[in-house]
């Protein structure tokens, strides 16, 4: 594995950082998820799954999937207050920087703004990660290890996994599979699960989770509802109640029974929230997400992520940005990257910048991604993390 320095992500004046090249993929067979913008009411209805009778598994056929909006066709200037997060290149730390297992304490690792001066986000890219139609599993593991190392200033990635997770933990990997064309790439989720097993977790205590088993299967995940090996299934019942400003919702019971969460979002544009990355990924963790879409999902997204079920259990965020969806979710574009952080707000901010740059490269309006993502500011006000560019320490690694 070779590391090389890269140029700053802010390559051109007035443009957002460049984190990779976009290549359109063919339209999925699920062509009913189109490019039309649609009315907001139709979008909200589509984003909401029919509520399953607890504890029955929600049926994929009961879902009203969205006619996903593309970005507005009229190109408008970006808001004058928009500042993309600047990046610095990074290389693996020298041996002297490796902390001993004793010094790599979990609270110290998880600390981010405002407990620390800045929140770190790491972008790891590899131009060769796509091996034909599927990502190269070995390269994904290299990217994951490099990201964990840069995130924690150590070259011993497994030591960090041991510090973050106990062998007896029940870890929920929250993926996003609402669109089979642009889901959290399975190669990323299974790479994370592999590292968890290598530090002592039994595979039966690792659950790859999203709201329905049908969506997981359509996205390429192997469903396992109680057999030997890594578990993978949708919601099987409701749990803890969360009373938010806009509505009262219930977490699915799988989040209650887990002891730790790894958030595995994929960056997408969203017609009702500007962007959907780590924080909005948890709309798939509750039973009534459609009730939380008013006012650009603000303050609902921030309030949901402030709940102890999410805030206290999240140990790591790995943004699966091998593909991203700046427009139609069924036609994602190559980004060849992983985004890692302990701060969901900072990671979402960097993910937003990625999507903005993809649209700018095509001469399309990216302003709504910024104006719509007002939940980022609310989340910073709730001290969930940082969205101001000056509070984010963004590191970039390019592997080859």
DOLUMDREN-812402 format. One line per 4 residues: number of its first residue (from 1); their letters; for each residue x, y, z of C-alpha. Coordinates in Angstrom, 1 decimal. Each point is the difference from the previous one (the first is absolute). Layout:
<pts>
NUM	A	X Y Z ~ ...;
</pts>
This chain:
<pts>
1	XXXX	0.0 0.0 0.0 ~ 1.5 3.3 -1.0 ~ -0.9 3.4 1.4 ~ 0.5 3.3 -1.8;
5	XXXX	-0.6 3.6 0.9 ~ -2.9 1.7 -1.8 ~ -0.8 3.5 -0.9 ~ -2.4 2.0 2.2;
9	XXXX	-3.6 -1.0 -0.5 ~ -0.8 3.7 -0.8 ~ 1.5 -0.1 -3.5 ~ -1.7 2.8 -1.7;
13	XXXX	-1.1 3.5 1.2 ~ -3.6 0.1 0.9 ~ -0.5 -3.8 -0.2 ~ -0.5 -2.6 2.7;
17	XXXX	2.7 -2.6 0.7 ~ 0.6 -2.7 -2.6 ~ 0.0 -3.4 1.6 ~ -0.1 -2.1 -3.1;
21	XXXX	-1.3 -0.4 -3.5 ~ -3.7 -0.7 -0.8 ~ -1.0 -2.7 -2.4 ~ -3.6 -0.7 -0.7;
25	XXXX	-1.3 -3.5 0.4 ~ -2.8 -1.5 -2.2 ~ -3.6 0.4 1.1 ~ -1.1 -2.8 2.3;
29	XXXX	-2.8 -2.3 -0.9 ~ -2.0 1.8 2.6 ~ -0.6 2.8 -2.5 ~ -3.1 1.1 1.7;
33	XXXX	2.2 2.1 2.3 ~ 0.4 2.7 -2.6 ~ 1.7 3.3 -0.5 ~ -3.1 2.2 0.4;
37	XXXX	-0.2 2.5 2.8 ~ -3.5 -0.8 1.1 ~ -2.0 2.0 2.6 ~ 1.2 0.2 3.6;
41	XXXX	-3.1 -1.8 1.2 ~ 0.7 -2.9 -2.3 ~ 3.6 -0.1 1.2 ~ -1.0 -0.1 3.6;
45	XXXX	-2.5 -2.8 -0.6 ~ 2.6 -2.0 -1.9 ~ 2.7 0.4 2.6 ~ -2.4 -1.6 2.6;
49	XXXX	-0.4 -3.7 0.2 ~ -3.3 -1.5 1.0 ~ 0.2 -0.6 3.7 ~ 0.1 -3.7 0.6;
53	XXXX	-2.0 -1.6 2.8 ~ 2.4 -0.7 2.8 ~ 1.8 -2.3 0.3 ~ -0.5 -1.2 -3.6;
57	XXXX	2.7 0.6 -2.6 ~ -0.9 2.9 -2.3 ~ -0.8 -1.3 -3.4 ~ 1.9 1.6 -2.9;
61	XXXX	-3.2 -0.1 -2.1 ~ -1.7 2.3 2.5 ~ 2.5 2.8 -0.6 ~ -0.8 3.0 -2.1;
65	XXXX	3.5 0.7 -1.4 ~ 0.7 3.6 -1.1 ~ 0.1 1.5 -3.4 ~ 3.4 1.5 0.8;
69	XXXX	0.6 3.6 -0.8 ~ 3.0 1.2 -2.0 ~ 1.5 3.3 0.9 ~ -1.8 3.1 -1.4;
73	XXXX	0.9 0.6 -3.6 ~ 0.6 3.8 0.4 ~ 3.6 0.6 1.0 ~ 0.3 2.6 2.8;
77	XXXX	3.0 1.3 1.9 ~ 1.0 -1.8 3.1 ~ -0.9 1.9 3.2 ~ 2.7 2.6 0.8;
81	XXXX	0.4 -1.4 3.5 ~ 1.0 -3.5 -1.4 ~ 3.5 -1.0 0.8 ~ 1.1 -3.5 -1.0;
85	XXXX	2.1 -1.7 2.6 ~ 3.7 0.2 -1.0 ~ 2.1 -3.1 0.1 ~ 3.6 -0.9 0.7;
89	XXXX	1.7 -3.1 -1.4 ~ 1.0 -2.7 2.4 ~ 2.4 -2.9 0.1 ~ 0.2 -2.9 2.4;
93	XXXX	1.4 1.0 3.4 ~ 3.5 -1.1 1.0 ~ 0.5 -2.9 2.4 ~ 0.6 2.5 2.8;
97	XXXX	-3.6 1.3 -0.3 ~ -1.5 -3.4 0.7 ~ -1.8 0.2 3.4 ~ 0.3 -2.9 2.4;
101	XXXX	-3.3 -1.9 0.6 ~ -0.2 1.7 3.4 ~ 0.2 3.5 -1.5 ~ -2.6 -0.7 -2.7;
105	XXXX	-3.0 0.4 2.4 ~ -3.5 0.0 -1.4 ~ -1.1 3.4 1.4 ~ 3.2 1.6 -1.4;
109	XXXX	-0.6 -1.5 -3.4 ~ -3.6 0.9 -0.2 ~ 0.5 3.6 1.1 ~ -0.8 2.7 -2.6;
113	XXXX	-1.2 3.6 -0.1 ~ -1.0 1.6 2.4 ~ 2.0 -2.3 2.4 ~ 3.0 0.7 -2.3;
117	XXXX	1.0 3.0 -2.0 ~ -0.8 -1.6 -3.3 ~ -1.6 -3.1 -1.4 ~ 2.0 -2.2 -2.3;
121	XXXX	-1.4 -1.4 -3.3 ~ 2.1 -2.3 -2.2 ~ -0.6 -0.5 -3.7 ~ 1.8 -3.1 -1.5;
125	XXXX	0.0 -0.4 -3.7 ~ 1.2 -2.8 -2.3 ~ -0.6 0.3 -3.8 ~ 0.1 -3.7 -0.4;
129	XXXX	-2.5 -1.0 2.6 ~ -2.6 -1.0 -2.6 ~ 0.9 -3.4 -1.5 ~ -2.4 -0.1 -2.8;
133	XXXX	-3.6 0.0 1.2 ~ 0.9 -0.5 3.7 ~ 2.5 1.6 2.4 ~ 3.2 -1.8 0.7;
137	XXXX	-0.4 -1.4 3.5 ~ 3.7 0.1 0.7 ~ 0.3 3.7 -1.0 ~ -3.0 0.9 2.1;
141	XXXX	1.7 -1.5 3.0 ~ 3.2 1.9 -0.7 ~ -2.0 3.2 -0.3 ~ -1.8 -0.8 3.3;
145	XXXX	3.3 -0.6 1.8 ~ 1.6 3.1 -1.3 ~ -3.0 2.1 1.0 ~ -0.1 -1.4 3.6;
149	XXXX	3.7 0.6 0.3 ~ -0.2 3.6 -1.2 ~ -3.1 0.7 2.1 ~ 1.8 -1.1 3.2;
153	XXXX	3.7 0.9 -0.8 ~ 1.2 -3.6 0.2 ~ 1.1 -2.6 -2.6 ~ -1.4 -2.9 2.1;
157	XXXX	-3.6 0.0 -1.3 ~ -0.9 -3.2 1.9 ~ 1.1 1.5 3.3 ~ -2.6 2.7 -0.6;
161	XXXX	-2.8 -2.5 -0.8 ~ 0.9 -1.8 3.3 ~ -0.2 3.3 1.9 ~ -3.3 0.9 -1.6;
165	XXXX	-1.8 -3.4 0.4 ~ -0.2 -2.7 2.6 ~ -0.2 -3.7 -1.0 ~ -3.4 -0.2 1.6;
169	XXXX	-1.5 3.0 -1.8 ~ -3.1 -0.4 -2.1 ~ 0.8 2.3 -2.9 ~ -2.6 1.4 -2.4;
173	XXXX	1.3 1.1 -3.4 ~ -2.6 2.6 -1.3 ~ 0.1 -0.1 -3.7 ~ -2.2 1.9 -2.5;
177	XXXX	-1.8 -2.1 -2.6 ~ -3.1 2.1 -0.9 ~ 1.3 -0.1 -3.6 ~ 1.4 -3.2 -1.4;
181	XXXX	1.9 2.0 -2.6 ~ 1.9 2.2 2.5 ~ 0.1 -1.8 3.4 ~ 2.8 -0.2 2.5;
185	XXXX	2.3 -2.2 -1.9 ~ 0.0 -3.5 1.5 ~ 3.8 -0.3 -0.4 ~ 0.4 2.8 2.6;
189	XXXX	-2.4 -1.5 2.5 ~ 1.6 -3.5 -0.3 ~ 3.5 1.6 0.4 ~ -1.1 1.6 3.2;
193	XXXX	-1.5 -3.3 1.2 ~ 3.3 -1.8 -0.8 ~ 2.1 2.4 2.2 ~ -2.5 -0.4 2.8;
197	XXXX	0.4 -3.8 -0.1 ~ 3.8 0.3 -0.1 ~ -0.1 1.8 3.4 ~ -2.1 -2.7 1.6;
201	XXXX	-3.7 0.6 -0.8 ~ -2.0 -3.1 -0.9 ~ -1.7 0.5 -3.4 ~ -3.4 -0.8 1.6;
205	XXXX	0.3 3.3 2.0 ~ 0.5 2.1 -3.1 ~ -3.2 1.1 -1.7 ~ -0.2 1.8 -3.4;
209	XXXX	-3.2 1.9 0.3 ~ -2.4 2.2 -1.9 ~ -3.8 0.4 0.2 ~ -1.0 -3.0 -2.2;
213	XXXX	1.6 -3.3 -1.0 ~ -1.3 0.5 -3.5 ~ 2.0 3.2 -0.5 ~ 3.1 -1.6 1.4;
217	XXXX	-0.3 -3.0 -2.3 ~ -0.6 2.2 -3.0 ~ 3.2 1.9 0.9 ~ 2.1 -3.2 -0.1;
221	XXXX	0.0 -0.9 3.7 ~ -0.3 -3.7 1.1 ~ -3.1 -0.2 2.3 ~ 0.6 -2.0 3.2;
225	XXXX	-2.6 0.1 2.7 ~ 1.4 -2.2 2.7 ~ 2.3 -2.5 -1.7 ~ 3.7 -0.3 0.5;
229	XXXX	2.2 2.9 -1.2 ~ -0.5 3.7 -0.4 ~ -3.6 1.0 0.5 ~ -1.8 2.1 -2.6;
233	XXXX	-3.7 0.9 0.0 ~ -2.5 2.8 0.3 ~ -2.1 1.2 2.9 ~ -1.8 -2.7 2.0;
237	XXXX	-1.8 2.2 2.5 ~ -0.1 3.3 1.8 ~ 1.9 1.2 3.0 ~ 0.8 3.3 1.8;
241	XXXX	-2.1 3.0 -0.5 ~ 1.5 3.3 -1.1 ~ -2.1 3.2 0.5 ~ 1.2 2.5 -2.5;
245	XXXX	-1.3 3.5 -0.8 ~ -1.7 -1.1 -3.2 ~ -1.2 -3.4 1.0 ~ 0.4 -2.9 2.4;
249	XXXX	1.7 -3.0 -1.6 ~ 1.3 -3.4 1.2 ~ 3.4 -1.5 -0.7 ~ 0.0 -3.5 -1.3;
253	XXXX	0.7 -2.6 2.6 ~ 3.4 -0.9 -1.6 ~ 1.4 3.4 1.0 ~ -1.1 -0.6 3.6;
257	XXXX	1.6 -3.5 0.2 ~ 3.3 1.1 -1.5 ~ 2.8 1.3 2.3 ~ 1.8 1.9 -2.8;
261	XXXX	-0.8 1.5 -3.4 ~ 2.2 0.6 -3.0 ~ -1.7 2.4 -2.4 ~ 0.6 -0.9 -3.6;
265	XXXX	-1.7 2.6 -2.2 ~ 0.4 0.8 -3.6 ~ 0.0 3.7 -1.1 ~ -3.2 0.9 -1.9;
269	XXXX	-1.9 3.2 -0.9 ~ -3.4 0.2 1.6 ~ -2.9 2.1 -1.1 ~ -1.2 0.6 3.5;
273	XXXX	3.2 0.3 1.9 ~ 2.6 1.2 -2.5 ~ 2.2 -2.9 0.7 ~ -0.3 -3.5 1.6;
277	XXXX	3.2 -1.3 1.5 ~ 0.7 -1.3 3.6 ~ -2.6 1.8 2.0 ~ -3.0 -0.5 -2.4;
281	XXXX	1.0 -3.6 -0.4 ~ -1.7 -0.6 3.4 ~ -3.4 0.9 -1.6 ~ 0.2 -3.7 -0.8;
285	XXXX	0.4 -0.8 3.7 ~ -3.4 1.2 1.0 ~ -3.6 -1.1 -0.9 ~ -1.4 3.3 -1.3;
289	XXXX	2.6 1.9 -1.9 ~ -2.6 1.7 -2.2 ~ -1.2 1.9 2.9 ~ 3.4 1.6 0.4;
293	XXXX	0.3 1.7 -3.5 ~ -1.5 3.4 0.7 ~ 2.0 3.2 -0.1 ~ 2.9 -1.6 -1.9;
297	XXXX	0.2 -2.7 2.7 ~ 1.0 2.6 2.5 ~ 0.3 -0.3 2.9 ~ -1.0 -3.7 -0.3;
301	XXXX	3.2 -1.4 -1.3 ~ 2.1 1.7 2.7 ~ -2.5 -0.9 2.7 ~ -0.1 -3.6 -1.0;
305	XXXX	3.8 -0.3 0.0 ~ 0.1 1.6 3.5 ~ -2.0 -2.9 1.4 ~ 2.1 -2.3 2.3;
309	XXXX	-0.8 -3.0 -2.2 ~ 2.1 1.6 -2.7 ~ 2.3 2.4 1.7 ~ 1.2 -2.2 2.8;
313	XXXX	0.4 -3.2 -2.1 ~ 1.7 1.2 -3.2 ~ 3.7 -1.0 0.0 ~ 1.0 0.8 -3.6;
317	XXXX	-1.3 1.4 -3.2 ~ 1.2 -1.3 -3.3 ~ -1.5 1.7 -3.0 ~ -0.2 -2.4 -3.0;
321	XXXX	0.8 2.5 -2.7 ~ 1.3 -2.5 -2.6 ~ -3.1 1.3 -1.8 ~ -2.0 3.1 0.9;
325	XXXX	-3.4 1.3 -1.2 ~ 0.1 3.7 -0.8 ~ -3.2 -0.5 -2.1 ~ -2.1 -3.0 -0.7;
329	XXXX	0.7 -2.7 2.6 ~ -0.3 -2.7 -2.5 ~ 2.8 1.5 -2.1 ~ 2.8 0.6 2.5;
333	XXXX	3.4 1.3 -1.0 ~ 3.5 -1.3 0.8 ~ 1.8 1.8 2.8 ~ 2.4 -2.9 1.0;
337	XXXX	0.2 1.2 3.6 ~ -0.7 -0.9 3.6 ~ -0.8 2.8 2.5 ~ 0.8 -0.7 3.7;
341	XXXX	-0.7 2.0 3.1 ~ -1.3 -0.2 3.6 ~ -1.9 3.2 -0.6 ~ -3.2 -0.5 -2.1;
345	XXXX	-0.5 3.7 -0.6 ~ 3.5 0.5 -1.4 ~ -0.2 -3.1 -2.1 ~ -3.4 1.2 -1.4;
349	XXXX	1.6 3.3 -0.8 ~ 2.8 -1.6 -2.0 ~ -2.5 -2.3 -1.7 ~ -2.1 3.1 -1.0;
353	XXXX	3.1 1.5 -1.5 ~ 0.6 -3.1 -2.1 ~ -3.5 0.2 -1.4 ~ 0.2 3.7 -0.7;
357	XXXX	3.2 -0.5 -2.0 ~ -1.6 -2.7 -2.1 ~ -2.9 2.3 -1.0 ~ 2.3 2.9 -0.6;
361	XXXX	2.1 -2.1 -2.3 ~ -3.1 -0.5 -2.2 ~ -1.1 3.6 0.2 ~ -3.0 -0.8 2.1;
365	XXXX	-1.5 1.8 2.9 ~ 1.6 -1.1 3.3 ~ -1.4 2.8 2.1 ~ -2.9 -2.0 1.3;
369	XXXX	2.4 -2.6 1.5 ~ 1.3 2.8 2.2 ~ -3.2 1.9 0.7 ~ -1.9 -3.2 0.7;
373	XXXX	2.5 -1.5 2.4 ~ -0.9 2.4 2.7 ~ 0.0 -2.9 2.5 ~ 3.8 0.2 0.0;
377	XXXX	-0.2 3.4 1.7 ~ -2.6 -1.2 2.5 ~ 2.1 -3.1 0.8 ~ 3.0 2.2 0.7;
381	XXXX	-2.1 2.2 2.3 ~ -1.0 -3.2 1.9 ~ 3.7 -0.8 0.2 ~ -0.3 -3.2 -1.9;
385	XXXX	3.1 1.0 -2.0 ~ 1.4 2.6 -2.3 ~ -1.1 1.4 -3.3 ~ 2.0 3.2 -0.1;
389	XXXX	3.0 -0.5 -2.4 ~ 2.4 1.4 2.6 ~ -1.0 -2.6 2.5 ~ 0.7 -3.0 -2.3;
393	XXXX	3.4 -1.6 -0.5 ~ -0.4 -1.7 -3.4 ~ 2.8 -2.3 -1.0 ~ 0.3 -1.7 -3.4;
397	XXXX	1.8 -3.2 -0.9 ~ 0.4 -1.3 -3.5 ~ 1.0 -3.6 -0.4 ~ 1.3 -1.6 -3.2;
</pts>
